[in-house]
């Protein structure tokens, strides 16, 4: 069974402005073209959502819950490329599902959420690799939690069960310890030495003072700062300091 054969999209118009058409089997598992957003006078903007599922039962269950909520605008297949949130509902993270996630990431500009029945070992790597920003187990997927997941995604936030979040943080810590620490690197875009020098620039020290404080030559300081500016596509030292501070790197 391929992704195209098994994936279906929500076949409906806006849940608040038009009569909903019957759910139909999709001929394609991915959206074809974006459509302009619907605007309802006097009501808050809705989150534009495209729903995908492995079978009709999963599809119908999620669609029926979301259709009742004014926060959500369910999109038809032809509108799905313009979705702010693409929601995939599956039993487990199989290879077929992983391929569908990959295709969704390439075909849509919105964020991806996953409602999954069984989350096996190794699944965390799959969802990180394919850009899934929120995960909800199907056993917990009531109407309120589905809407919470969707609105969080639309607001640029992430949602993940506590055990998966703990596993993710453990893996990040392991990556830092085993792959980066020995090379003087961090998970940021700066090495420890680069971050230290930028902190000193931010505190107002000039090249000679930074060299004295770090025990490097002035030439090395200049080269390190130039490398940061060039690698990150910045204009000058002040721009580099601002960039690093906005991202919490120093």
HELIX and SHEET records of a PDB file:
HELIX    1   1 UNK A    3  UNK A    6  1                                   4    
HELIX    2   2 UNK A   56  UNK A   67  1                                  12    
HELIX    3   3 UNK A   77  UNK A   79  5                                   3    
HELIX    4   4 UNK A   95  UNK A  107  1                                  13    
HELIX    5   5 UNK A  123  UNK A  129  1                                   7    
HELIX    6   6 UNK A  138  UNK A  140  5                                   3    
HELIX    7   7 UNK A  143  UNK A  154  1                                  12    
HELIX    8   8 UNK A  162  UNK A  175  1                                  14    
HELIX    9   9 UNK A  176  UNK A  180  3                                   5    
HELIX   10  10 UNK A  181  UNK A  183  5                                   3    
HELIX   11  11 UNK A  192  UNK A  202  1                                  11    
HELIX   12  12 UNK A  207  UNK A  214  1                                   8    
HELIX   13  13 UNK A  218  UNK A  231  1                                  14    
HELIX   14  14 UNK A  237  UNK A  246  1                                  10    
SHEET    1   A 3 UNK A   8  UNK A   9  0                                        
SHEET    2   A 3 UNK A  47  UNK A  53 -1                                        
SHEET    3   A 3 UNK A  72  UNK A  74  1                                        
SHEET    1   B 5 UNK A   8  UNK A   9  0                                        
SHEET    2   B 5 UNK A  47  UNK A  53 -1                                        
SHEET    3   B 5 UNK A  85  UNK A  92  1                                        
SHEET    4   B 5 UNK A 111  UNK A 118  1                                        
SHEET    5   B 5 UNK A 132  UNK A 137  1                                        
END                                                                             
